[in-house]
C-alpha cells in the first residue's frame, strides 16, 4: 500500500522542513520501508540539499515504496505554529499529506511531482580534504565574513592547516582570515571559492551541530551533519575565479 505513517518529535521534523524550505517550496519525497528522503536544487543550480529521516529517528514508522510531491511551504507554515515540545504524526498517501499535532489535524493535496524540476539522485564531486568543526564556530566565521562585506570566501586546505579568507569584488581595504587545524582527511591540497550569502543561509541552521565540509581544487563543497538521527547534506557550487 502506498502510504507513509510516521510519528516524530515536532522540533526534529520542523528542523528538516526548514532546511528544505531554505532551498525551495516544493519537493519530491522518496518514501521507502526504512526511510523517507528528499532532494532539492535551487533555481540557479547553485545549491543542492538532501535530507533523510531514517525509521530510527521516529517513534513510529511504517511505509510502502513510492514518491510523493509535497508542498514544503505548507508543511513549514503548519509546523511553525506547532509547539516544538511533543510529537507530530505525518501521514502521506497517494493523494494527500496529513499532519496531526494533538487535537489539531491539517491536510493538503499532493503536488504533481512530474511538473517539478528533476534532481539527480547523486552528484559526483572530487574532494581531496574533509574538515570538521562545530556549527557554532562555522556560523561565527560566516558572520565575520559578512561583517567585512565579503562577497566570496576562499577556503584553503593544506596538510596542516585550513584557512577561510575573505574575498571582495570591490577590492576594499577590509580584510579577514581565520585559520585552524580542523582537517580530518587529506589527500592533497584544496582551494575553492564559495558565495558567502549561500553559506550564511546554511550556517543559520547548524549552530548546535558538528559539521563536515568536503571539497577539492575548484570543486563544489559538501556540508553535512546529523540532527537527532536525521541526515542532512548540502552541496554548494564553487565560484569560478577570473583574473583580469
N, C-alpha and C positions, 0 to 999 in steps of 0.2 A: 504494500500500500504506500502511495506517495504522500507521506506525512512525516513531519518533524514535530516532536513534542519534547520540550526541554524546560527544566526549572533551574535557574541560575541566580546568583546574587545580583541585585539590581545595579550595584556600583560597578560590577565586572562587565555586565552587558553594556552599560552606559559608556564605559571607557572604550570598549571596542567600537561601538557605533559612532562615537565622537571622532575616532580616528578615521573611520571610513568616510564620514561626513566631511572631514577636512579635505578630501580629495574630490568627491562627487556626491550628488544627491541620490543616485540610483546605483544598484549593483546586482550582480547575479550571485546568489548563494548556492554553493555546491554542497549538497546535503548527502552524507554518506552514513552508514550504520555506526561509525565510530567518531564522527566529527562533522562540523559544518564550517565551511571556509568561504572567503570572498576575496576576489582580486579586482582592483580598480586602477585605472590610469587616468590622469587628468587630461583636460582638453588639449594641452600643448605637448603631450607625451614626454613631459619633463619629470613627472613624479608618479611612481607606481607603488601601490600598497597591497600587501597580502596579510590577512588575518585569519587565524584558525582557532576555533573553540573545540577542543577535544572533549569527548564524553566525560573524561575525568575531572574537567573543570566545572561540571554541573552536578547538582544534587540528583537530578533525574534526566535521562537522555534516551530516547528511542527514535529511530529514524529509518526510513527507507533509503532509496538511492535515486535522487532526481535533482533538477536545477530549478530555481525559482527566482524570478525578477522581483526585487524588493525595493520599495520606496524608503531609502535610508533616511531621507529628510523627515518623513513621517515618524519613523521609529525614534529619531533623535528628539523630535518635539514631544512625543509622549513620554519618553524616558526622562526628559528634562524636568517634568513635573512629578516624577515618581520618586518617593523617598529612597535614598540610597541604602538605608539600613533595612534589609529584608529581601525576600526573594521575589522574582517575577517568573511567570510562565509564558513562554513564547511557543506558539504553535503555527506551523506553516503547512498548508495543504495545497492542492492543485489550483486553487482559485484565490485564496486569501491568506493574510498573515494576521494572527491574533496575539494580543498582549494582555495578560491579566496580572494585576497587582492588587492583592486583597480583594476588595469589593468592586474594583474598577476593571472594566472589560472594554477594550478598544480593538477595532479591526479595520482593515482596509484591503482593497483588492490588490492582487499582484500586478506588477508592471510587465509589459511584453518584453521578455528577455531578448527576443530576436531583433528588437529595434535598438538595443544598446550597443555601445562600442565594443568590439571584440578585444579581449585581453588575452595575451598568450599565457599558457599555463606556467611556463618558465621563461626567465630572461637570463641569457648567458652573459656573465661579466668576468673579466680577468682580474682577480685580486691577488696581490703579492703580499699584503700585510693585513693583519687583524689588530684592532685597537679596542681595549676595554676600559671603560671609565664609568663613574656614577652619572646618572642622568642629571643630577643636580649640578655637577661641575660642568657638564656639557651645555646645559641651559645657561649657566652663568657666562660661559665663554661666548656663546652666541649673543648674549645681551651686551657684552663688551664690544663685539664686532658692530652691533647696531649703534652703540653709543658713539663710536668714531666714524659713523656713516659709511661703513664698508659695504660696497655692493656685492663683493665676492670674497670668499676666503680660500686661501691656498693651504691645503693640508699636505705637509711634507713628512715622510716617514723614512728614517734611516735605521740602521741596525740597533742603535742605542737610544734613539730619540724621535719624538713626534712633535711637530710644530703646527700651530694654527696661526696663519699670518694674514692680516687684513690687506685687501686689495681694493683700491678706489679708482673708479673710472675717471674722476676729475683730477687725479694725481695730487690731492690735497696734502697738507703738511702733517695731518693727524695720522699716527701710526699705532699699530697694536700687534703684539705677538705673544703667544703662550706656548710654553714647551714643557714636556714631561715624558716619563718613561712608561707609557701605557701599552706598549706593544705586547701582544700575546702570541703573535705568529709573524715571522719574517721570512720571505722567500725572494727578497730583492727590494731595493729602494722603491718608494712610491711617491707620486706627486701629482695632484689634481686640483682643479678649481671648481668651486661649487657656489651656487646662489645663496646668499645669506637669508633672503626673505623666505625661501623654501625651508631652509634649515630651522628658522625661527618657528615656523608652524609645527614642525616635528618636535622641537625642543619643548614646546608648551606641554606636551603630554608625557614626558619621560623623567620628570623631576625625581620621582621616588623609585626609579628603576636603575638597574645596571645595564648599560647598553654596549653593543659591539658594533664597531664600524669596520667594514672591509672594503678596500679599494686598491687600485694599482696606479700605473702611469697613464694619465689621461683616460680614466675609466669612470663609470658610474660608481657611486658609493652605496653599499648595503648597510642599513642601520636597523639593527634588530634587538628585541628584548622580549621577555615574557612578563605577563601580568596576571597574577592569580591563576596560573595554569594555561592562559591563552597565549598563543604565539603571534608575534607581530613583526613584520619586516617592511621597511620602506626601501625603495631603490630610487635614488635621485641622480638624474643625468648630470654629467660634468659639463663645465663651460669650456668652450674652445678658446685657447689663449692665442690672441692675434698680436703680432708685433708690428709696429709701424715700419 
